Amino acid sequence: FGSSHFGSRQAPSRPHILCPSHPSLREMAALTFVGAHALGATKAISTLGGQTEQPRNLRAQVPSTATVQAAGSSLGGWAVGASVAAIGASGLTRRAAKKARGGRAALRATAVAEKAKKLTTPGDLIDTVDIFIFDCDGVIWRGDSCIEGIPNVLEKLRAAGKTLFFVTNNSTKSRAGYKSKFTELGLDVKPEEIFSSSFAAAAYFEQTKFKETGKKVYVIGEKGIGEELDLVGVPWFGGEADKDK
């Protein structure tokens, strides 16, 4: 049956049956259109002889055996026996949903396991990738110290003609500020290879033509954001000037 009808304002006169010959689907289809009580829905639709109603209290309006049989008859007669399934239907559908979720999780885990292969030969990656994107803190440096092996790795990648980018969500510095840090660590990195969150914020205001509105940006942060806004001519206030407020 089609579960896409749950929560809709108007229930269809007949459910969309995917496999009417399957007993569990027959039972669940009847229960679904009697009130969707089995799924514990906060909004349920009950189809009785083509009429719809929105129950106020789901617990107080669990369908009776006669109600299920009536709904079964209106669905074509094949769901008359669904009244038996009304007992404990909530547990049935919860178990079915849990089983379905477990199955999907298992499939995803299997797919990841099949794709994730341990890299034993560097060439298997380097020969098939043209662009490498590095995080900064914890990848390129730790605090004020360059992580061991990084200069050699970057040198080899550049020698192989690879394009490198360095990204960080730390907005305390502008690109110029990060360029200085790279230089202090002995790494030759161009400003256009650096993408910080402060630069991303300024780029957003520039692309949305914020300057043309005549308004100002109030900065809650450090100087990196202000420096990037200055570069694109976006007026701002706040920042470090308001750090004690």
C-alpha positions, 0 to 999 in steps of 0.5 A: 500500500502507498504510505505517502498518503499518511498525513494528507488532508484527504484520504483516497477512496481506495488505497494504492495496493502494491501487492494485494496477494500478500497477507501482511499488506492486506492487513496493514492496508486496512489498518492504515486507512481505518486510522493509522493508529498502528503507526502512532501518528499524531495526525491520522486519517480514517476512511469509513465508507468513503468518509474521512475523519480526524480523530481527536484522541487516537488512544480513545478511538482505536478501531473496533473489530466491526470497524475494521471489517467494514473498512475491509469490505469497502476496500474490495472485500479482500481485507475482511480478515484484517480485523484479527490483525487489529489486535497488537497491530501497533507492535507489528508495525513498529517491528516492521519499521524497525526491521526496515530501518535495520535493513537500510542501515545494513545496506549502507554499512555494506556499501561503505565497507565495499568502497572503503579500501585501505590505501597501500600504494600512494600512486593509487590515489595521487594518479587519479586525483587532481585537486587536494583540499586540506583542513588546517588546524589538526591537519597542516598545523597543531597550535603554532607548530607545523605537523611533521611530514606536511612540508614534504607532502605539499612539495611532492603534490605540487611537483606532481602538478596537483592543485591545492586548497586550504580551508578552515572554519576559523574566522579569527583571521582573514586570508592575509592573516592565514597567509602570514601563518603559513609563511611563519611555518615555512609553507609557501601557500598563495592567498587564493589557495586559502578559503576561510569562513571570514572570506566566505562571509564577505564573499556572500555579502558581495555576491548578494550586493549587500553594499547597495542596500545602504545598511551595515553588518554587525560583526560578532567575532574577531578581526578576520571578518572585519578585514575581509569585509573591508576588502569588498567594501561592505560597511560594518561595526562591532567586532573587537570594538564591542568585545567587552559589551 
